Amino acid sequence: MGLLDRWSKRKKQERLEKTDEKKEQPVVKDAESKKKEKSPENTAPVALAREDKKEKESVLAKRVLVKPLVTEKAAVAESLNKYSFLVSRSANKYQIKQAILEQYGIKPKNVNVVNTEGKRVRFGRTSGRHSDYRKAVVTLPKGKTISIHKGV
């Protein structure tokens, strides 16, 4: 135990000596360091944080909205300003609303979410099932439309 005490005491003394040396040295600011303090580069972290936030938001939209649902039923609902999307299984209504706002620039009036079980399928003797998915039906205000058929 005595050996460890000596080692820890020596470490403490070294730390104290280092801090004493730092305190003794006067801080001298030259013209270049003053320019650096006032330069807009030093205020950049705030701007970078905003840019990072925007990137996270766009990533959120990509993660939440998997793809638009293009079916006959969805096409009929589009005439009523209701658009269907496949969304992430973990996404909630608020996140879906934010993702639509970021992706298309339109704030939805209402969001309905449906959890759908995958269909059971058979391939000869082998049985299986398609994966579960989550569907969101987004209602837009009157007069607003989304073009989801661009890439289809």
FENQUIBEL-V719503 format. One record per pair of residues at least 4 apart in sequence whose C-alpha atoms are under 7 Angstrom apart, sorted by sequence separation. I is the first residue (numbers start at 0). GAP is how many residues later the second one is. D is the distance in whole Angstrom. If there is no record, write none. Layout:
{{I/GAP/D} {I/GAP/D}}
This chain:
{{0/4/6} {1/4/6} {2/4/6} {3/4/6} {4/4/6} {5/4/6} {6/4/6} {7/4/6} {8/4/6} {9/4/6} {10/4/6} {11/4/6} {12/4/6} {13/4/6} {14/4/6} {15/4/6} {16/4/6} {17/4/6} {18/4/6} {19/4/6} {20/4/7} {28/4/6} {29/4/7} {30/4/6} {31/4/6} {32/4/6} {33/4/6} {34/4/6} {39/4/6} {43/4/6} {44/4/6} {45/4/6} {46/4/6} {47/4/6} {48/4/6} {49/4/6} {50/4/6} {51/4/6} {52/4/6} {53/4/6} {54/4/6} {55/4/6} {56/4/6} {57/4/6} {58/4/6} {59/4/6} {60/4/6} {61/4/7} {69/4/6} {70/4/6} {71/4/6} {72/4/6} {73/4/6} {76/4/7} {77/4/5} {86/4/7} {90/4/6} {91/4/6} {92/4/6} {93/4/6} {94/4/6} {95/4/6} {96/4/6} {97/4/6} {98/4/6} {99/4/6} {100/4/5} {121/4/6} {122/4/6} {139/4/6} {28/5/7} {36/5/7} {68/5/7} {69/5/7} {76/5/5} {77/5/6} {90/5/7} {100/5/5} {121/5/4} {76/6/7} {99/6/7} {100/6/5} {120/6/6} {121/6/6} {99/7/7} {120/7/5} {119/8/6} {120/8/5} {73/9/7} {119/9/4} {73/10/6} {96/10/7} {118/10/6} {119/10/6} {96/11/6} {117/11/6} {118/11/5} {117/12/5} {117/13/5} {117/14/4} {68/15/5} {116/15/5} {117/15/7} {67/16/6} {68/16/5} {115/16/6} {116/16/7} {67/17/4} {68/17/6} {115/17/5} {66/18/6} {67/18/6} {92/18/6} {114/18/6} {115/18/6} {66/19/5} {114/19/5} {64/20/7} {65/20/5} {113/20/6} {114/20/6} {64/21/6} {65/21/5} {113/21/5} {64/22/5} {65/22/6} {112/22/6} {113/22/6} {63/23/5} {64/23/7} {112/23/4} {63/24/5} {111/24/6} {112/24/6} {62/25/7} {110/25/7} {111/25/5} {110/26/6} {111/26/6} {63/27/6} {110/27/5} {109/28/6} {110/28/6} {109/29/5} {107/30/6} {108/30/6} {107/31/6} {108/31/5} {63/32/6} {107/32/5} {108/32/6} {107/33/7} {64/34/7} {63/35/7} {60/38/4} {59/39/7} {60/41/7} {60/42/6} {103/42/7} {57/44/7} {88/44/6} {88/45/6} {87/46/7} {86/47/6} {85/48/6} {86/48/6} {85/49/5} {86/49/7} {84/50/6} {85/50/6} {83/51/7} {84/51/5} {83/52/6} {84/52/7} {83/53/4} {82/54/6} {83/54/6} {81/55/6} {82/55/5} {81/56/5} {82/56/7} {81/57/4} {80/58/6} {81/58/6} {80/59/6} {80/64/7} {67/80/7}}
